[in-house]
Amino acid sequence: MNANEIIEFIAKSEKKTPVKVYLKGKLDRLSFPESIKNFTTDEVGTIFGEWKVVEPFLKENKEWIDDTVIENDRRNSAIPLVDMKKFNARIEPGAFIRDQVEIGDSAVIMMGAVINIGAVIGEGTMIDMGAVLGGRATVGKNCHIGAGTVLAGVVEPASAQPVIVEDNVLIGANAVVLEGIRVGEGSVVAAGAIVIQDVEPYTVVAGTPAKKIKDIDEKTKSKTGLIDALREL
């Protein structure tokens, strides 16, 4: 998705505040509208729905409800979490992945990773623990994005360019790649680096700000090779 498509998607989406409510009382007296999903017995149960519907329903029926516990994890949210079942990838618990993203076959998304709308992740790429891919960030095939790394997102201004990481790139832990930067194919970004300019293909960069320290050589390849077994499903 380009920036204008994302902006239109957010602007036109229904802003939602879904809730889950545990109830007890004389629930056989309640008549649930179709907009509320209910899983109740005569005395206890659970209902799901939008707060703008559930709140007045609870108030209107308070004489039949002895107690409630209400859970919700968002308010006026424009972008739901993605349906992870559609991806042929390994996605570990605790990853937050918003709708309208692309994840290639045999990719790996580790615990605590945050993937924002419009992001693209190529085949066989691993997004490690706590990494953040901002809106429209694009990562190629067979990459490793280290734990805690941030690929800056760009949704506004719409004219700005996202981070693009080409194929076969390794980015070490806690690195930061600023918006509009292109990280060239086969390159290595050292842990903790702050990348403020494009990285040439098959080079190693390090530091704050990141600078080229050498070209990729056999020694570097031996230390940065990816493990195919981690990507098997």
C-alpha positions as CSV (number, residue, x, y, z in Angstrom):
1,M,0.0,0.0,0.0
2,N,1.2,3.5,-0.7
3,A,0.7,6.3,1.8
4,N,-2.4,7.7,0.2
5,E,-4.1,4.3,0.2
6,I,-3.3,3.8,3.9
7,I,-4.6,7.3,4.7
8,E,-7.8,6.6,2.8
9,F,-8.1,3.2,4.5
10,I,-7.8,4.7,8.0
11,A,-10.1,7.7,7.2
12,K,-12.9,5.5,5.9
13,S,-12.6,2.7,8.4
14,E,-15.2,2.3,11.2
15,K,-13.5,3.3,14.4
16,K,-14.1,0.4,16.9
17,T,-14.1,-0.1,20.6
18,P,-14.8,-3.9,21.0
19,V,-15.5,-5.2,24.5
20,K,-15.8,-8.5,26.2
21,V,-18.1,-8.6,29.2
22,Y,-18.5,-11.3,31.8
23,L,-22.0,-11.3,33.4
24,K,-23.9,-12.9,36.2
25,G,-27.5,-12.5,37.2
26,K,-30.9,-13.3,35.9
27,L,-29.6,-13.6,32.4
28,D,-32.6,-15.6,31.1
29,R,-34.5,-12.3,31.3
30,L,-32.3,-10.6,28.8
31,S,-33.1,-10.2,25.1
32,F,-29.8,-9.8,23.2
33,P,-29.7,-7.7,20.0
34,E,-28.0,-9.3,16.9
35,S,-25.1,-6.8,17.3
36,I,-24.1,-8.5,20.6
37,K,-22.7,-12.0,20.5
38,N,-23.7,-13.8,23.6
39,F,-22.5,-17.1,25.2
40,T,-24.7,-17.2,28.3
41,T,-26.6,-19.6,30.5
42,D,-29.6,-18.5,32.7
43,E,-27.2,-17.1,35.3
44,V,-23.7,-16.5,33.9
45,G,-22.0,-15.9,30.6
46,T,-19.9,-13.8,28.3
47,I,-20.9,-11.3,25.6
48,F,-19.0,-9.5,22.9
49,G,-19.8,-6.3,21.0
50,E,-19.1,-2.7,20.3
51,W,-19.1,-0.5,23.4
52,K,-21.5,2.0,21.9
53,V,-24.0,-0.9,21.7
54,V,-23.0,-2.8,24.9
55,E,-23.0,0.1,27.3
56,P,-26.6,1.2,26.8
57,F,-27.7,-2.5,26.8
58,L,-26.1,-3.0,30.2
59,K,-27.7,0.2,31.6
60,E,-31.1,-0.8,30.2
61,N,-30.9,-4.2,31.8
62,K,-29.2,-3.4,35.1
63,E,-32.1,-4.7,37.2
64,W,-31.3,-8.3,35.8
65,I,-27.5,-8.0,36.1
66,D,-25.9,-8.6,39.4
67,D,-22.2,-8.1,38.4
68,T,-20.0,-7.5,35.4
69,V,-16.4,-7.5,34.5
70,I,-15.5,-5.6,31.3
71,E,-12.4,-6.1,29.2
72,N,-11.2,-4.0,26.3
73,D,-7.8,-3.3,24.7
74,R,-8.4,-0.5,22.3
75,R,-10.5,2.7,21.9
76,N,-11.8,4.0,18.5
77,S,-9.3,1.9,16.7
78,A,-9.1,2.3,13.0
79,I,-6.9,-0.7,12.1
80,P,-7.6,-4.2,13.4
81,L,-5.0,-6.8,14.0
82,V,-4.3,-9.0,11.0
83,D,-5.7,-12.5,10.6
84,M,-2.5,-14.4,11.1
85,K,-3.9,-17.7,9.9
86,K,-3.6,-16.5,6.2
87,F,0.2,-16.4,6.3
88,N,2.4,-19.4,5.6
89,A,4.9,-18.1,8.2
90,R,6.0,-18.8,11.8
91,I,4.5,-16.1,14.1
92,E,5.2,-16.4,17.8
93,P,2.9,-15.3,20.7
94,G,3.0,-11.6,21.6
95,A,3.7,-10.3,18.1
96,F,1.5,-7.3,17.2
97,I,0.7,-7.2,13.5
98,R,-1.8,-4.8,12.1
99,D,-4.0,-5.3,9.1
100,Q,-2.9,-4.7,5.5
101,V,0.6,-6.1,5.8
102,E,2.3,-8.7,3.6
103,I,4.4,-11.6,5.1
104,G,6.1,-14.0,2.8
105,D,6.3,-17.8,3.0
106,S,8.6,-19.2,5.8
107,A,9.1,-15.8,7.4
108,V,9.5,-15.7,11.2
109,I,8.0,-13.1,13.5
110,M,9.3,-13.4,17.0
111,M,7.7,-12.4,20.4
112,G,7.1,-8.7,20.9
113,A,7.6,-7.6,17.3
114,V,5.4,-4.8,16.1
115,I,4.5,-4.6,12.4
116,N,2.5,-1.6,11.3
117,I,0.1,-1.1,8.5
118,G,1.5,-1.4,4.9
119,A,4.7,-3.2,6.0
120,V,6.1,-5.9,3.7
121,I,8.2,-8.8,4.9
122,G,9.8,-11.1,2.3
123,E,10.1,-14.9,2.2
124,G,12.4,-16.4,4.8
125,T,13.0,-13.2,6.7
126,M,13.2,-13.2,10.5
127,I,11.9,-10.2,12.5
128,D,13.4,-10.8,15.9
129,M,12.1,-10.0,19.4
130,G,10.8,-6.5,20.0
131,A,11.7,-5.2,16.6
132,V,9.5,-2.5,15.2
133,L,8.6,-2.1,11.5
134,G,6.8,1.2,11.0
135,G,4.1,1.9,8.4
136,R,5.2,0.9,4.9
137,A,8.6,-0.4,6.0
138,T,9.7,-3.0,3.4
139,V,12.1,-5.9,4.1
140,G,13.2,-8.2,1.3
141,K,13.9,-12.0,1.3
142,N,16.1,-13.9,3.6
143,C,16.9,-11.1,6.0
144,H,17.4,-10.9,9.7
145,I,16.1,-7.8,11.5
146,G,17.7,-8.0,15.0
147,A,16.0,-7.7,18.4
148,G,14.9,-4.2,19.3
149,T,15.7,-2.8,15.9
150,V,13.5,0.0,14.5
151,L,12.8,0.5,10.9
152,A,11.1,4.0,10.9
153,G,7.6,4.2,9.4
154,V,6.2,6.7,7.1
155,V,2.5,7.3,6.6
156,E,2.5,11.1,6.7
157,P,3.6,13.2,5.0
158,A,2.3,11.0,2.1
159,S,5.2,12.1,-0.2
160,A,7.9,10.6,2.2
161,Q,9.6,7.4,1.3
162,P,9.6,4.3,3.6
163,V,12.6,2.3,4.7
164,I,13.5,-0.3,2.2
165,V,15.7,-3.2,3.2
166,E,16.8,-5.3,0.2
167,D,17.3,-9.1,0.1
168,N,19.9,-11.0,2.2
169,V,20.5,-8.2,4.7
170,L,21.4,-8.7,8.4
171,I,20.7,-5.9,10.8
172,G,22.0,-6.3,14.3
173,A,20.1,-5.7,17.6
174,N,18.9,-2.3,18.6
175,A,19.8,-0.6,15.3
176,V,17.7,2.3,14.0
177,V,17.1,2.9,10.3
178,L,15.6,6.3,9.6
179,E,12.8,6.9,7.1
180,G,13.6,7.0,3.4
181,I,16.8,4.9,3.8
182,R,17.6,2.0,1.5
183,V,19.8,-0.8,2.8
184,G,21.4,-2.5,-0.1
185,E,21.4,-6.2,-0.9
186,G,23.7,-8.5,1.1
187,S,24.8,-5.7,3.5
188,V,25.3,-5.9,7.3
189,V,24.3,-3.2,9.7
190,A,26.1,-3.6,13.1
191,A,24.2,-3.7,16.4
192,G,23.3,-0.3,17.8
193,A,24.0,1.5,14.5
194,I,21.9,4.6,13.6
195,V,21.5,4.6,9.8
196,I,20.9,8.1,8.3
197,Q,22.1,7.5,4.8
198,D,21.7,4.7,2.2
199,V,23.8,1.6,2.7
200,E,25.6,0.2,-0.4
201,P,25.1,-3.4,-1.3
202,Y,27.6,-6.0,0.2
203,T,29.1,-3.6,2.7
204,V,29.3,-3.5,6.5
205,V,28.2,-0.3,8.3
206,A,28.5,0.5,12.0
207,G,28.4,3.5,14.4
208,T,26.2,6.5,15.2
209,P,25.8,7.7,12.6
210,A,26.5,4.5,10.7
211,K,29.5,4.5,8.3
212,K,31.0,2.0,6.0
213,I,33.8,0.0,7.7
214,K,34.5,-2.6,5.0
215,D,33.1,-4.7,2.2
216,I,31.5,-8.1,2.9
217,D,34.2,-10.8,2.9
218,E,34.3,-14.5,3.6
219,K,34.9,-13.9,7.3
220,T,31.8,-11.7,7.6
221,K,29.7,-14.3,5.7
222,S,30.8,-17.0,8.1
223,K,29.6,-14.9,11.1
224,T,26.4,-13.7,9.6
225,G,25.0,-16.7,7.8
226,L,21.3,-17.5,8.4
227,I,20.0,-20.9,9.6
228,D,17.5,-22.5,7.2
229,A,16.3,-24.8,10.0
230,L,14.8,-21.9,11.9
231,R,12.5,-21.1,9.0
232,E,11.1,-24.6,8.5
233,L,7.4,-25.0,9.1
